Amino acid sequence: MPRPAQKPRDEPGDPDVPDEDPEAVGRKILLRRLTDRPRSRAELAEALRKRDVPAEMATRLLDRFEEVGLVDDEAFARTWVQTRIGNKGLARRALGVELRRKGVADEVVRTVLDEIDGDAETETARRMVRRKLPSTRGLDTQVRMRRLAGMLGRKGYPPGLAFQVVREELGADELLADEPLD
């Protein structure tokens, strides 16, 4: 039998937590949220808003956390980009969309995405295609090309780069398939 969902312990009105001032509640919320992973200022502001921390208090707390380096949208964005490239193979466009959804300012997004090396992005696309190639063997070449390019497109790669990488990797894969086994 599934257990009932537990309320966060720092939620205002929780009978297990004595009434505290909004600043203490806000500080607890921020510290708890930041122990999981880095978060953007906008994500943290939303968490405070949902817990009815007054806007003025939330701004003051977020400013203080920013002063001491616990909240840093640029560092958050860099970490997010490196993680998503490594784990998901996402391209700049998809990363930009994700960061903007997280409330990161456009100028910070541009700065961080401009740091991505174009050659590294192409190599990531190649790695993604090579990983997927074996599952497409036996299909018509055009079908393979559409599926592989579609996969890259969903990860945010521009069509020109996607088709170029797919053509090159399909060519290499077909050459290997034609070589006689020793």
C-alpha positions, 0 to 999 in steps of 0.5 A, a space after each residue: 500500500 503506497 504511503 501518503 505523500 509527506 508535506 515539506 516540514 517547513 511549510 507555513 501552517 504545518 502543525 509539526 513546526 511552530 509558527 516562525 517568522 517569515 524570514 526564518 521560514 524563507 531561509 529554511 526553504 532556500 537552504 533546503 532547496 539549495 542542498 539538492 542542486 544549484 538553482 536559479 534565482 527565479 526558481 528559488 523566488 517561486 519556491 518562496 512565493 509558493 510558501 507565502 513568504 512576503 515578496 519584500 522578505 524574499 527579495 532581501 533573502 535572495 539578495 543576501 544569498 547572492 551576496 554570499 555566493 549561494 545563489 549565482 545564476 551564471 554559475 548555475 547556468 554553466 553547471 546546467 549546461 555541462 550536465 545537460 551536454 554530458 547526460 543528454 547531448 543537448 545542443 545550444 538551442 535546447 539548452 537556451 530554452 531550458 535555461 530561460 524556462 528556469 528563469 535565467 536572464 537572456 544575457 546570462 544565457 547568451 554568455 554561457 552558451 557562447 562559451 560552448 565550442 562549436 567543434 565540441 557540439 559537433 563531436 557531441 552530435 557525432 557521439 549521439 549518432 554513433 550510439 543510435 546507429 546500431 539500432 537502425 541497421 537493416 533499415 533503408 538509408 533514407 529512413 535511417 537518415 530521417 530518424 537520426 537527423 530527427 533525434 538530433 533535431 529534438 536535442 536542439 541541433 540545427 538541421 544543417 549540422 544534423 544532416 551533415 553529421 548523419 551523412 558522414 556517420 552513415 557513410 562510415 557505418 556503411 563502409 564498415 558493414 561492407 568490409 569483409 570479416 577476417 
